[in-house]
Amino acid sequence: MNTRDQPTPAGIVNLYKPPGRSSAQYVYRLRRVFNIRKVGHAGTLDPFADGVLLGCVGRGTKLVEALMQLPKEYQTTLRLGVTNATFDPEQPFQSVEIDAPPTAATVSTVVAEFIGEIDQIPPVFSAVKIGGVPSYKLAAQGRALEKPPKRVHIHRITILEYQWPLLRLDIRCGRGTYIRAIARDIGKALGCGACCETLTRTAVGPFRSSDAVNLDTASPETVLAGLVPIPDVLRQIAAVCNKPSA
């Protein structure tokens, strides 16, 4: 068959992004696999983070906005008793002096206060644009400006483990939520500071990390087979949107 007669690929690939990678650069590797220039992604992961990253291929890029509305799930390890400008391991942790570590009961009470509709200020080191310029670029130039708080929805926060100074959480949240900001605000509420030490996105809506394709280890045939056609993606989005929140 002549390549001109082959249908243009279009849909979503559920990718696993390893830590230490830029989301955009990682997703752009799909261009070579599908032999198509039009590739994007729905929901950036910080370079230090890993997990589900939805690659959009061809006309699948038109689904970005709908995919961004899907709830996301994360597992994160917070290191208490420290702080820094980015609230992640991208910069050295700075110790915070405290009288005594918070008790498990105190941690549980504080974490529960972040469930539901909350106002959250995006980190100054973030992709949020201020006057058309990403906030992280302004912050790197020493021109950081704090954005006003925005309303975000935290569906669930489960404490998986707490052993000072580490606090492991499982979080389900809505669009626009910054896990690094949750770490910052929990640390502030506890009076001891906190940063994300690890962050894994385990799901975006129905797309889970257990089904994700790793571009570093998967064959081109596996990546091609992982393309979810647009009609199937729309059905999965509709199923999630019509399902009561957990």
Rosetta silent file (secondary structure, phi, psi, omega in degrees, C-alpha in Angstrom):
SEQUENCE: MNTRDQPTPAGIVNLYKPPGRSSAQYVYRLRRVFNIRKVGHAGTLDPFADGVLLGCVGRGTKLVEALMQLPKEYQTTLRLGVTNATFDPEQPFQSVEIDAPPTAATVSTVVAEFIGEIDQIPPVFSAVKIGGVPSYKLAAQGRALEKPPKRVHIHRITILEYQWPLLRLDIRCGRGTYIRAIARDIGKALGCGACCETLTRTAVGPFRSSDAVNLDTASPETVLAGLVPIPDVLRQIAAVCNKPSA
SCORE:     score description
SCORE:     0.000 S_00000001
   1 L     0.000  135.916  175.012    0.000    0.000    0.000 S_00000001
   2 L   -66.222  138.143 -178.224    1.247    3.478   -0.825 S_00000001
   3 H   -60.341  -23.701  178.610    1.945    5.494    2.338 S_00000001
   4 H   -70.246  -21.330 -179.652   -0.325    8.217    0.966 S_00000001
   5 H   -87.286   -8.909 -178.643   -3.231    5.761    1.158 S_00000001
   6 L   -80.862  139.199  179.817   -2.609    4.998    4.844 S_00000001
   7 L   -64.938  144.601  177.617   -4.822    6.831    7.349 S_00000001
   8 L   -70.066  127.492 -179.365   -3.156    9.558    9.377 S_00000001
   9 L   -61.765  140.350 -179.520   -2.685    8.301   12.964 S_00000001
  10 L  -153.096  127.326  178.264   -4.919   10.047   15.487 S_00000001
  11 E   156.890 -155.774 -175.529   -5.525    9.337   19.146 S_00000001
  12 E  -126.385  139.770  172.573   -3.911    9.116   22.573 S_00000001
  13 E  -116.938  123.312  176.632   -0.944    7.106   23.853 S_00000001
  14 E   -79.249  105.541 -175.946   -0.760    6.469   27.589 S_00000001
  15 E  -103.204  150.597  167.812    2.946    7.031   28.264 S_00000001
  16 E  -101.723  115.058  176.435    5.129    6.447   31.303 S_00000001
  17 E   -91.827  121.921  176.935    7.507    9.393   31.692 S_00000001
  18 L   -72.118  160.794  174.899   10.646    8.514   33.658 S_00000001
  19 L   -66.135  154.776  177.800   12.077   11.006   36.158 S_00000001
  20 L    84.545    9.348 -178.324   14.640   13.486   34.885 S_00000001
  21 L  -118.504  145.270  170.280   12.879   14.095   31.555 S_00000001
  22 L   -74.802  135.211 -179.372   11.098   17.114   30.114 S_00000001
  23 H   -58.896  -47.138 -176.758    7.474   16.233   29.314 S_00000001
  24 H   -63.766  -47.488 -178.617    7.554   17.955   25.916 S_00000001
  25 H   -63.573  -36.476  179.496   10.858   16.440   24.796 S_00000001
  26 H   -66.725  -46.738 -178.117    9.742   12.988   25.889 S_00000001
  27 H   -66.643  -33.986 -178.406    6.409   13.176   24.050 S_00000001
  28 L   -62.460  -15.590  175.798    8.017   14.552   20.880 S_00000001
  29 L   -65.457  -17.388  177.015    9.683   11.170   20.429 S_00000001
  30 H   -67.668  -21.569 -179.708    6.260   10.000   19.209 S_00000001
  31 H   -59.576  -42.478 -179.224    6.854   11.996   16.037 S_00000001
  32 H   -69.782  -39.052 -176.840    9.418    9.490   14.798 S_00000001
  33 H   -66.438  -45.129 -175.819    7.324    6.480   15.766 S_00000001
  34 H   -95.012   -3.212 -179.943    4.124    7.669   14.069 S_00000001
  35 L    54.697   49.197 -178.791    5.880    9.631   11.325 S_00000001
  36 L  -144.674  142.375 -177.967    3.767   12.686   12.095 S_00000001
  37 L   -83.327  -32.007 -172.799    4.684   16.201   13.174 S_00000001
  38 L   -80.326   97.161 -178.911    1.486   17.012   15.048 S_00000001
  39 E  -140.204  140.429  177.353    2.103   15.712   18.574 S_00000001
  40 E  -148.991 -169.607  178.147    1.309   17.204   21.987 S_00000001
  41 E  -147.359  158.950 -177.645    0.532   16.239   25.551 S_00000001
  42 E  -115.952  100.228  177.233   -2.166   16.840   28.161 S_00000001
  43 L    96.228   99.672 -178.651   -0.810   17.862   31.551 S_00000001
  44 L   -71.399  142.026  170.566    2.884   18.543   32.116 S_00000001
  45 L  -105.858  136.924  175.745    4.859   16.536   34.659 S_00000001
  46 L   -57.773  149.909 -179.181    7.758   18.240   36.449 S_00000001
  47 L   -53.493  -38.726 -177.586   11.162   16.888   35.324 S_00000001
  48 L   -73.513  -16.652 -176.153   11.788   15.187   38.700 S_00000001
  49 L   -86.512  160.800  174.903    8.380   13.463   38.582 S_00000001
  50 E  -133.363  174.048  175.455    7.447   10.250   36.783 S_00000001
  51 E   120.479 -158.200 -172.078    4.268    8.481   35.754 S_00000001
  52 E   -65.555  126.420  173.878    1.354    8.876   33.378 S_00000001
  53 E  -135.522  118.463 -175.711    1.787   11.404   30.574 S_00000001
  54 E   -85.790  113.568  175.839   -0.848   11.419   27.839 S_00000001
  55 E   -88.673  130.265 -177.545    0.668   11.820   24.392 S_00000001
  56 E  -108.148  126.500 -173.329   -1.726   13.236   21.803 S_00000001
  57 E  -116.342  132.994  177.324   -1.153   12.263   18.169 S_00000001
  58 H    57.776 -129.489  179.813   -2.584   13.978   15.074 S_00000001
  59 H   -67.294   -8.836  174.079   -6.192   15.020   15.581 S_00000001
  60 H   -62.703  -21.154  177.787   -5.846   13.649   19.107 S_00000001
  61 H   -64.770  -20.350  177.594   -4.329   17.037   19.984 S_00000001
  62 H   -72.291  -11.771 -179.159   -7.852   18.453   19.793 S_00000001
  63 H   -92.786   -0.083 -175.084   -8.695   16.404   22.914 S_00000001
  64 H   -53.522  -48.301 -176.335   -6.116   18.135   25.115 S_00000001
  65 H   -61.945  -42.570  179.002   -8.649   20.402   26.821 S_00000001
  66 H   -65.806  -39.866  179.862  -11.048   17.524   27.570 S_00000001
  67 H   -67.124  -34.049 -179.965   -8.207   15.354   28.883 S_00000001
  68 H   -65.060  -23.052 -179.198   -6.993   18.183   31.143 S_00000001
  69 L   -79.303  -12.564 -177.774  -10.387   18.107   32.883 S_00000001
  70 L   -70.403  145.838  175.943   -9.938   14.493   33.997 S_00000001
  71 L   -66.051  150.746 -179.386   -9.059   13.856   37.656 S_00000001
  72 E  -120.561  150.564  178.758   -5.461   12.915   38.351 S_00000001
  73 E  -124.246  139.076 -177.188   -3.968   10.581   40.947 S_00000001
  74 E  -136.016  152.728  162.597   -0.522   10.863   42.506 S_00000001
  75 E  -120.566  131.416 -176.336    1.675    9.212   45.064 S_00000001
  76 E  -138.327  147.775  171.635    4.203   11.496   46.661 S_00000001
  77 E  -110.149  118.918  176.530    6.764   11.381   49.440 S_00000001
  78 E   -95.091  138.096  170.900    7.104   14.637   51.351 S_00000001
  79 E  -101.001  115.200  178.877   10.239   15.375   53.336 S_00000001
  80 E   -84.939  160.002  178.039    9.249   17.368   56.412 S_00000001
  81 L    83.449   11.501  178.980   11.574   19.698   58.272 S_00000001
  82 E  -140.139  167.861  174.041   12.982   21.267   55.095 S_00000001
  83 E  -155.160  168.155  167.999   12.146   23.913   52.515 S_00000001
  84 L  -168.555 -176.669 -173.565   13.517   25.512   49.329 S_00000001
  85 L   -73.364  -27.686 -175.932   12.362   27.767   46.501 S_00000001
  86 L  -102.445  -14.450 -178.636   10.925   25.002   44.306 S_00000001
  87 L    60.183   35.301  176.462    9.561   22.659   47.015 S_00000001
  88 L  -153.227  177.896 -176.304   11.093   19.690   45.188 S_00000001
  89 L   -78.356    6.894  179.293   14.523   18.009   44.874 S_00000001
  90 L   -68.404  -21.439  176.334   15.545   20.292   41.992 S_00000001
  91 L  -127.125  155.949 -179.833   17.218   22.545   44.570 S_00000001
  92 L   -59.020  140.615  176.005   19.073   21.669   47.796 S_00000001
  93 L   -73.638  141.998  177.126   16.855   21.201   50.827 S_00000001
  94 E  -114.044  125.845 -176.840   17.258   23.795   53.586 S_00000001
  95 E   -65.694  144.414  175.424   16.653   22.631   57.153 S_00000001
  96 L  -113.676  125.771 -179.562   13.866   24.233   59.184 S_00000001
  97 L   -75.294  132.025  178.009   14.385   24.459   62.923 S_00000001
  98 L  -137.578  160.379  177.758   11.551   22.993   65.003 S_00000001
  99 L   -76.840  -41.567 -179.358   11.033   22.137   68.658 S_00000001
 100 L  -160.045  148.846  177.134    9.715   18.632   67.983 S_00000001
 101 L   -61.452  145.841  176.801    8.365   16.630   65.020 S_00000001
 102 L   -66.006  146.997  178.827    4.578   16.740   64.629 S_00000001
 103 L   -74.544  164.543  177.591    2.703   13.722   65.934 S_00000001
 104 H   -60.998  -37.542  179.272    0.848   11.340   63.661 S_00000001
 105 H   -64.751  -41.195  178.954   -2.453   12.706   64.999 S_00000001
 106 H   -65.486  -43.621  178.535   -1.437   16.266   64.156 S_00000001
 107 H   -59.853  -44.491 -179.981   -0.323   15.259   60.672 S_00000001
 108 H   -61.607  -42.180 -179.936   -3.625   13.469   60.078 S_00000001
 109 H   -64.865  -44.446 -178.762   -5.632   16.490   61.208 S_00000001
 110 H   -66.544  -45.008 -179.784   -3.662   18.917   59.035 S_00000001
 111 H   -59.325  -40.195 -179.035   -3.786   16.716   55.926 S_00000001
 112 H   -61.713  -26.325 -179.433   -7.571   16.387   56.240 S_00000001
 113 L   -69.994  -12.980 -178.417   -7.893   20.177   56.021 S_00000001
 114 L   -98.978    6.684  178.742   -6.697   20.065   52.418 S_00000001
 115 L   -92.254  134.478 -179.836   -9.470   17.790   51.154 S_00000001
 116 E   111.673 -156.555  177.084  -12.289   19.418   49.186 S_00000001
 117 E   -82.939  119.342 -179.113  -12.441   22.798   47.477 S_00000001
 118 E  -132.264  157.868  173.305   -9.413   24.834   48.536 S_00000001
 119 E   -93.845  126.946 -175.557   -7.671   28.025   47.434 S_00000001
 120 E  -129.102  132.881  175.367   -4.137   27.312   46.265 S_00000001
 121 L   -92.239  121.002  179.246   -1.365   29.688   45.231 S_00000001
 122 L   -59.548  146.232  175.867    0.717   28.195   42.391 S_00000001
 123 L   -60.234  148.410  179.401    4.441   27.849   43.163 S_00000001
 124 L   -66.018  -30.657  173.320    6.544   30.701   41.772 S_00000001
 125 L   -89.856   83.709 -179.580    8.609   28.033   39.961 S_00000001
 126 L  -151.491  172.649 -178.859    5.771   26.824   37.730 S_00000001
 127 L   -84.803   -1.254  178.084    4.570   27.041   34.138 S_00000001
 128 L   -58.488  132.040 -176.454    1.819   29.521   35.067 S_00000001
 129 E   -91.722  137.859  176.102    2.244   32.563   32.840 S_00000001
 130 E  -121.352  111.508 -175.889    2.504   36.100   34.172 S_00000001
 131 L    62.090   32.370  178.927    2.185   38.693   31.435 S_00000001
 132 L    84.314   -1.131 -178.559    2.764   35.958   28.878 S_00000001
 133 E  -112.558  130.646  178.083    6.012   34.782   30.531 S_00000001
 134 E   -55.836  137.720 -177.066    6.229   31.461   32.435 S_00000001
 135 H   -57.926  -35.953 -177.176    6.547   32.070   36.168 S_00000001
 136 H   -66.021  -29.689  177.862    9.607   29.831   36.462 S_00000001
 137 H   -70.562  -40.211  176.775   11.521   32.034   34.012 S_00000001
 138 H   -64.702  -41.293 -179.216   10.732   35.146   36.047 S_00000001
 139 H   -63.852  -39.132  179.684   11.705   33.337   39.248 S_00000001
 140 H   -65.264  -24.970  178.590   15.033   32.260   37.735 S_00000001
 141 L   -92.017    4.439 -178.311   15.706   35.933   36.951 S_00000001
 142 L    75.768   20.267 -178.158   14.870   36.983   40.485 S_00000001
 143 L  -115.780   31.939 -175.691   11.621   38.591   39.315 S_00000001
 144 L   -62.011  132.590  176.123    9.220   36.115   40.929 S_00000001
 145 L  -123.062  128.651 -178.232    5.688   37.398   41.352 S_00000001
 146 L   -75.927  127.585  177.248    3.185   35.475   43.455 S_00000001
 147 L   -76.713  152.201  175.518    0.018   34.605   41.569 S_00000001
 148 L   -66.369  154.500 -179.890   -3.351   35.086   43.285 S_00000001
 149 L   -64.207  150.696  174.923   -4.870   31.912   44.751 S_00000001
 150 E  -128.106  154.103 -177.319   -7.116   29.799   42.572 S_00000001
 151 E   -81.998  125.970  176.664   -9.774   27.315   43.539 S_00000001
 152 E  -128.402  161.358 -176.799   -8.810   23.657   43.088 S_00000001
 153 E  -115.678  118.146  174.805  -10.551   20.431   44.045 S_00000001
 154 E  -102.085  106.815 -177.538   -8.794   17.778   46.120 S_00000001
 155 E   -70.410  -39.327 -172.683  -10.958   14.656   45.952 S_00000001
 156 E  -158.711  139.896  166.136   -8.875   12.557   48.316 S_00000001
 157 E  -133.645  118.912  178.800   -5.660   12.524   50.338 S_00000001
 158 E  -112.907  129.460  175.303   -4.736    9.247   52.005 S_00000001
 159 E   -80.289  115.606  179.588   -1.764    8.957   54.337 S_00000001
 160 E   -85.963  -34.325 -178.742    0.126    5.849   53.268 S_00000001
 161 E  -166.139  140.672  171.688    2.929    6.170   55.808 S_00000001
 162 E  -135.446  115.021  174.482    4.331    8.698   58.261 S_00000001
 163 E  -142.535  103.494 -175.269    7.718    8.220   59.813 S_00000001
 164 L   -44.117  130.880    8.098    9.449   11.495   60.530 S_00000001
 165 L   -99.340   15.754 -175.257   10.722   13.146   58.406 S_00000001
 166 E  -102.575  137.538  178.805    8.960   11.301   55.558 S_00000001
 167 E  -132.102  113.651 -179.498    5.243   11.483   54.804 S_00000001
 168 E   -98.099  129.553 -176.437    3.847    9.355   51.960 S_00000001
 169 E  -127.221  148.539  168.941    0.527   10.438   50.472 S_00000001
 170 E  -112.985  123.514 -171.281   -1.915    9.182   47.844 S_00000001
 171 E  -127.394  134.268  170.956   -3.766   12.119   46.268 S_00000001
 172 E  -119.250  125.258 -172.572   -6.664   12.378   43.820 S_00000001
 173 E  -145.016  168.738  179.667   -7.251   15.906   42.562 S_00000001
 174 L   -94.856 -174.307 -175.627   -8.753   18.041   39.845 S_00000001
 175 L   -60.681  143.237  172.915   -7.274   20.252   37.164 S_00000001
 176 L    82.617    3.783 -179.068   -4.703   22.880   38.064 S_00000001
 177 L   -82.177  132.892  175.423   -3.621   21.337   41.367 S_00000001
 178 L  -104.104  118.842  178.499    0.072   21.578   42.222 S_00000001
 179 H   -66.777  -34.294  176.814    1.321   18.766   44.443 S_00000001
 180 H   -62.831  -33.403  176.890    4.369   20.879   45.284 S_00000001
 181 H   -71.470  -35.035  174.344    1.992   23.555   46.567 S_00000001
 182 H   -61.608  -44.255  178.025    0.222   20.957   48.715 S_00000001
 183 H   -59.927  -47.961  179.615    3.626   20.018   50.156 S_00000001
 184 H   -56.533  -46.629 -174.060    4.447   23.679   50.783 S_00000001
 185 H   -75.146  -34.127  174.563    1.123   24.378   52.482 S_00000001
 186 H   -64.885  -43.471  178.329    1.122   21.201   54.597 S_00000001
 187 H   -60.903  -39.774  178.577    4.628   22.067   55.769 S_00000001
 188 H   -66.090  -44.036 -178.858    3.508   25.578   56.634 S_00000001
 189 H   -65.263  -32.527  178.453    0.447   24.325   58.516 S_00000001
 190 H   -81.953  -14.323  179.412    2.614   21.886   60.477 S_00000001
 191 L    75.815   20.991 -176.872    5.153   24.608   61.191 S_00000001
 192 L  -129.673   -4.338 -175.835    8.061   22.500   59.998 S_00000001
 193 L    76.931  157.183  177.476    8.289   23.054   56.245 S_00000001
 194 E  -165.105  146.998  174.553    7.981   20.362   53.575 S_00000001
 195 E  -135.148  153.216  171.310    9.137   19.572   50.049 S_00000001
 196 E   -72.796  123.043  174.608    8.222   16.862   47.542 S_00000001
 197 E   -92.232  -39.078  174.075   11.016   14.313   47.513 S_00000001
 198 E  -136.971  154.702  178.420    9.324   12.017   44.987 S_00000001
 199 E  -151.426  123.090  178.358    6.216   12.395   42.838 S_00000001
 200 E  -126.374  125.137  172.979    4.506    9.778   40.667 S_00000001
 201 E   -86.721  112.496 -174.649    1.349   10.365   38.654 S_00000001
 202 E   -90.199  -17.837  179.816   -0.418    7.029   38.866 S_00000001
 203 E  -163.702  149.269  166.662   -3.484    7.892   36.759 S_00000001
 204 E  -127.246  105.634 -174.862   -5.190   10.475   34.590 S_00000001
 205 L    56.721 -126.517 -178.562   -8.862    9.566   34.499 S_00000001
 206 L   -83.049   -4.881 -176.526   -9.070    5.985   33.167 S_00000001
 207 E   -90.510  114.280 -172.001   -5.447    5.964   31.987 S_00000001
 208 E  -112.327  155.312 -177.073   -3.312    4.220   34.612 S_00000001
 209 H   -64.151  -28.261 -179.598    0.433    3.785   35.066 S_00000001
 210 H   -64.814  -20.804 -179.390    0.080   -0.012   35.020 S_00000001
 211 H  -106.441    3.123 -172.569   -0.943    0.245   31.342 S_00000001
 212 L   -77.459  152.461 -178.961    1.504    2.984   30.316 S_00000001
 213 E  -101.010  128.640  177.746    4.135    2.589   27.594 S_00000001
 214 L   -95.647  114.549 -177.160    7.759    3.435   28.375 S_00000001
 215 L   -65.707  -18.659  179.717    9.414    4.882   25.273 S_00000001
 216 L   -77.064  -24.504 -174.032   12.836    3.889   26.627 S_00000001
 217 L  -120.832  -20.942 -176.251   12.050    0.175   26.662 S_00000001
 218 L   -80.451  146.518  175.328    9.065   -0.421   24.343 S_00000001
 219 L   -75.087  157.864  175.905    9.502   -1.404   20.700 S_00000001
 220 H   -55.087  -35.710  179.636    8.042    0.888   17.997 S_00000001
 221 H   -63.944  -38.750  178.869    5.435   -1.801   17.342 S_00000001
 222 H   -66.637  -40.976  179.125    4.331   -1.697   20.988 S_00000001
 223 H   -64.652  -44.542  178.781    4.059    2.098   20.904 S_00000001
 224 H   -60.123  -40.905 -179.729    2.043    1.988   17.679 S_00000001
 225 H   -69.845  -19.136 -179.304   -0.268   -0.633   19.193 S_00000001
 226 L   -81.634   -3.224  179.483   -0.741    1.614   22.234 S_00000001
 227 E   -68.980  119.636  177.398   -2.547    4.295   20.243 S_00000001
 228 E   -92.952  117.519 -177.376   -6.102    4.644   21.588 S_00000001
 229 E   -60.918  153.215 -176.376   -8.385    5.878   18.751 S_00000001
 230 H   -54.536  -46.188  179.229  -10.296    9.110   19.294 S_00000001
 231 H   -58.092  -38.924  178.495  -13.776    7.470   19.534 S_00000001
 232 H   -67.628  -39.128  177.791  -12.513    5.145   22.287 S_00000001
 233 H   -62.301  -43.874 -179.199  -10.915    8.062   24.149 S_00000001
 234 H   -62.857  -37.932  177.986  -14.177   10.026   23.987 S_00000001
 235 H   -65.809  -40.605  179.841  -16.107    7.056   25.389 S_00000001
 236 H   -68.524  -38.384  176.454  -13.640    6.725   28.279 S_00000001
 237 H   -62.186  -45.041 -179.872  -13.797   10.450   29.023 S_00000001
 238 H   -62.656  -38.055 -179.244  -17.610   10.329   29.042 S_00000001
 239 H   -65.168  -39.933  179.032  -17.585    7.322   31.373 S_00000001
 240 H   -69.326  -43.118 -176.990  -15.370    9.160   33.886 S_00000001
 241 H   -66.214  -28.488 -179.552  -17.341   12.405   33.659 S_00000001
 242 L   -91.405   -0.086 -179.090  -20.623   10.588   34.300 S_00000001
 243 L   -94.754  134.037  178.378  -19.204    8.660   37.243 S_00000001
 244 L   -56.941  144.145 -179.964  -19.659   10.084   40.760 S_00000001
 245 L   -64.216  143.114  178.562  -16.440   11.489   42.272 S_00000001
 246 L   -76.995    0.000    0.000  -14.582    9.153   44.607 S_00000001
